[in-house]
Amino acid sequence: MAWSNQSIVTEFILKGLSSSWELQVFYFLFFSTVYVATVLGNLLIVLTVLSDPRLHSPMYFLLGNLSFIDMSLASFATPKMIADFLSEYKAISFEGCITQIFFLHLLGGTEIVLLISMSFDRYVAICKPLRYLTIMSRRMCVGLVILSWIVGIFHAMSQLAFTVNLPFCGPNEVDSFFCDLPLVIKLACVDTYILGVFMISTSGMIALVCFILLVISYTIILVTVRQRSSGGSSKALSTCSAHFTVVTLFFGPCIFIYVWPFTNFPIDKVLSVFYTIFTPLLNPVIYTLRNKDVKDSMKKLSSRIFKSSKTGQNP
């Protein structure tokens, strides 16, 4: 694939979610609320994990990093989508489009590895409890987080290696609210079948294989948990079911979109909204509703913030 960068397209037009002005006003209000809630929810988890010494354990360290990634995932395209709802000309520059693709795959690849790390953490905690603190040491946790970002960077670069040099000389309308690789490469002026196959093997199949491995991993964990009947086992079951719910919400839309990149389904837009906006919102909700320690720590942090703000107003 020896393509030269002969693009004459300098910008792409994002079709968005709807052409109806009434719907766009509704979407503006709705997604603005969802975005603010997503950022505040994940930011609260990050601050809670950092501020409470009781949460300075491997599981919560990984959870805090997941919340940071989710906050970033919700921010790479959502602010522009919200602004575009009030704009008639929904354009994004070629460089901006490539940047969105890069951050989508960077954050997506990083989250995949982090979710696998969280699964490994739960496996060690439940199946090898006596060796948990030895295996999941601070060095191991930091190493897993660094590894997840390295994998994310390499994954994003592999997706852009050929895309940035594709010649775009014809239609420039992207049928979505952000630039996603399957939609953008369809606009190239050359046959992109080989690139599509490469995308399936590096995005779709990797997501599918990782999801299957995670299902097997959590199945082993849940079988181990069910063999016990103590209160600690009940807590472990609740934690693992929350983790598995998050895994399903993240991987489901990704697999559907990237395993069939040559076919454009009407539900693709809904799935794109789900895994870039709603999944980052649901993650903090799922973890806080099913985790007493996090809820208690959040209440204490909120109480401290409220008291300090009250003290500042009344010197």
Backbone hydrogen bonds, N-H to C=O, Kabsch-Sander energy under -0.5 kcal/mol:
donor,donor_aa,acceptor,acceptor_aa,energy
3,W,1,M,-1.2
6,Q,4,S,-2.0
8,I,168,F,-2.2
9,V,168,F,-1.9
10,T,8,I,-0.6
12,F,92,I,-3.4
13,I,172,N,-2.8
14,L,12,F,-0.6
14,L,90,K,-3.1
15,K,13,I,-0.6
15,K,174,V,-2.6
16,G,176,S,-2.5
24,Q,20,S,-2.2
25,V,21,W,-2.0
26,F,22,E,-2.0
27,Y,23,L,-3.3
28,F,24,Q,-2.4
29,L,25,V,-2.0
30,F,26,F,-2.8
31,F,27,Y,-3.0
32,S,28,F,-1.5
33,T,29,L,-1.7
34,V,30,F,-2.3
35,Y,31,F,-2.6
36,V,32,S,-2.2
37,A,33,T,-2.3
38,T,34,V,-2.4
39,V,35,Y,-2.6
40,L,36,V,-2.6
41,G,37,A,-2.5
42,N,38,T,-2.4
43,L,39,V,-2.5
44,L,40,L,-2.2
45,I,41,G,-1.5
46,V,42,N,-2.2
47,L,43,L,-2.6
48,T,44,L,-2.3
49,V,45,I,-2.6
50,L,46,V,-2.0
51,S,47,L,-2.2
52,D,48,T,-1.9
55,L,52,D,-1.7
56,H,53,P,-1.5
57,S,55,L,-1.5
61,F,57,S,-2.4
62,L,58,P,-2.3
63,L,59,M,-2.0
64,G,60,Y,-2.6
65,N,61,F,-1.6
66,L,62,L,-2.3
67,S,63,L,-2.3
68,F,64,G,-1.7
69,I,65,N,-2.2
70,D,66,L,-2.7
71,M,67,S,-2.3
72,S,68,F,-1.9
73,L,69,I,-3.0
74,A,70,D,-2.1
75,S,72,S,-0.9
76,F,72,S,-1.0
81,M,77,A,-2.2
82,I,78,T,-2.7
83,A,79,P,-2.2
84,D,80,K,-2.6
85,F,81,M,-1.1
86,L,83,A,-1.2
87,S,84,D,-1.7
90,K,88,E,-0.9
91,A,89,Y,-1.4
92,I,12,F,-2.6
94,F,10,T,-2.4
97,C,93,S,-2.5
98,I,94,F,-2.2
99,T,95,E,-2.2
100,Q,96,G,-2.1
101,I,97,C,-2.1
102,F,98,I,-2.4
103,F,99,T,-2.5
104,L,100,Q,-2.4
105,H,101,I,-2.1
106,L,102,F,-2.5
107,L,103,F,-2.6
108,G,104,L,-2.2
109,G,105,H,-2.4
110,T,106,L,-2.1
111,E,107,L,-2.3
112,I,108,G,-2.0
113,V,109,G,-1.8
114,L,110,T,-2.2
115,L,111,E,-2.7
116,I,112,I,-1.8
117,S,113,V,-2.2
118,M,114,L,-2.3
119,S,115,L,-1.8
120,F,116,I,-2.3
121,D,117,S,-2.3
122,R,118,M,-2.0
123,Y,119,S,-2.2
124,V,120,F,-2.5
125,A,121,D,-2.4
126,I,122,R,-2.0
127,C,123,Y,-2.9
128,K,123,Y,-0.6
128,K,124,V,-1.7
131,R,128,K,-1.1
132,Y,129,P,-0.9
135,I,131,R,-2.9
136,M,132,Y,-3.3
137,S,135,I,-1.4
141,C,137,S,-2.5
142,V,138,R,-2.5
143,G,139,R,-2.3
144,L,140,M,-2.4
145,V,141,C,-2.0
146,I,142,V,-2.6
147,L,143,G,-2.6
148,S,144,L,-2.1
149,W,145,V,-1.8
150,I,146,I,-2.3
151,V,147,L,-2.8
152,G,148,S,-2.1
153,I,149,W,-2.4
154,F,150,I,-2.4
155,H,151,V,-2.7
156,A,152,G,-2.5
157,M,153,I,-2.5
158,S,154,F,-2.2
159,Q,155,H,-1.7
160,L,156,A,-1.5
161,A,157,M,-1.2
163,T,159,Q,-0.6
164,V,160,L,-1.8
165,N,162,F,-0.8
166,L,163,T,-1.7
168,F,166,L,-0.6
169,C,167,P,-0.6
170,G,187,L,-0.5
174,V,13,I,-3.1
174,V,172,N,-0.6
175,D,173,E,-0.6
176,S,174,V,-2.4
180,D,178,F,-0.7
183,L,180,D,-0.8
184,V,180,D,-2.2
185,I,181,L,-2.4
186,K,182,P,-0.5
187,L,184,V,-1.7
188,A,185,I,-1.2
189,C,167,P,-3.1
192,T,190,V,-0.5
196,G,192,T,-2.4
197,V,193,Y,-2.3
198,F,194,I,-2.3
199,M,195,L,-2.2
200,I,196,G,-2.2
201,S,197,V,-2.2
202,T,198,F,-2.0
203,S,199,M,-2.3
204,G,199,M,-1.1
204,G,258,Y,-0.6
205,M,200,I,-3.5
207,A,203,S,-2.3
208,L,204,G,-2.3
209,V,205,M,-3.0
210,C,206,I,-2.6
211,F,207,A,-2.1
212,I,208,L,-2.2
213,L,209,V,-2.5
214,L,210,C,-2.4
215,V,211,F,-2.4
216,I,212,I,-2.4
217,S,213,L,-2.6
218,Y,214,L,-2.8
219,T,215,V,-2.0
220,I,216,I,-2.2
221,I,217,S,-2.1
222,L,218,Y,-2.8
223,V,219,T,-2.4
224,T,220,I,-2.1
225,V,221,I,-2.5
226,R,222,L,-2.5
227,Q,223,V,-0.9
227,Q,224,T,-0.5
228,R,225,V,-2.0
234,S,230,S,-1.6
235,K,231,G,-2.0
236,A,232,G,-2.3
237,L,233,S,-2.4
238,S,234,S,-2.0
239,T,235,K,-2.4
240,C,236,A,-2.7
241,S,237,L,-2.3
242,A,238,S,-1.7
243,H,239,T,-2.2
244,F,240,C,-2.8
245,T,241,S,-1.9
246,V,242,A,-2.0
247,V,243,H,-2.3
248,T,244,F,-2.3
249,L,245,T,-2.3
250,F,246,V,-2.0
251,F,247,V,-2.8
252,G,248,T,-2.2
254,C,250,F,-1.0
255,I,251,F,-2.8
256,F,252,G,-2.0
257,I,253,P,-2.3
258,Y,254,C,-2.6
259,V,255,I,-1.9
260,W,256,F,-0.7
263,T,260,W,-1.0
265,F,263,T,-0.8
268,D,265,F,-1.7
269,K,266,P,-0.7
271,L,267,I,-2.5
272,S,268,D,-2.5
273,V,269,K,-2.4
274,F,270,V,-2.1
275,Y,271,L,-2.6
276,T,272,S,-1.5
277,I,273,V,-1.9
278,F,273,V,-1.5
279,T,274,F,-3.2
281,L,277,I,-0.9
282,L,278,F,-2.9
283,N,279,T,-2.2
285,V,281,L,-1.0
286,I,282,L,-3.2
287,Y,283,N,-2.5
288,T,284,P,-2.3
289,L,285,V,-2.4
290,R,286,I,-1.3
291,N,288,T,-0.8
295,K,291,N,-2.1
296,D,292,K,-2.8
297,S,293,D,-2.2
298,M,294,V,-2.5
299,K,295,K,-2.1
300,K,296,D,-2.0
301,L,297,S,-2.5
302,S,298,M,-2.9
303,S,299,K,-2.3
304,R,300,K,-2.3
305,I,301,L,-2.5
306,F,302,S,-2.5
307,K,303,S,-2.5
308,S,304,R,-2.5
309,S,305,I,-2.2
310,K,306,F,-2.1
311,T,307,K,-2.4
312,G,308,S,-2.2
313,Q,309,S,-1.5
314,N,310,K,-1.3
